[in-house]
Amino acid sequence: MKKMTWDEWKEHELAKRQQYKEMGVIDFETIRAEKMWADPNVKDEDVPAVKFEYDKERGEFMFAGYINQVEH
């Protein structure tokens, strides 16, 4: 996994979403996550999320993977 800062990850995600939009692809994982966030019956620990960890050497948060999310 490539180490990415918050800003690099955000840029990567925006580019991916723009590419999906141009190709006409439906991102079901995003739709699923949005529905789970809005559902009060879903426990917080079950909601898909992105994980960042603080890197003391760089002094910023680094992308550390996904939580409860299927990666293809």
C-alpha angles and dihedrals in degrees: 000000000000115000109241132178120226091263094048091048092049091050090049092050093048091050090049092050091047090050091050090050092050091048093046092240119156112222100215092178091062092046090049092050093048091051092048092049090054095047112090090198092066114089116236092240091058096055115102112247145161119253124218127182128198114248109207093196094055095032094226143083118277129202108258103177140268133309120214091348130122113234117200 
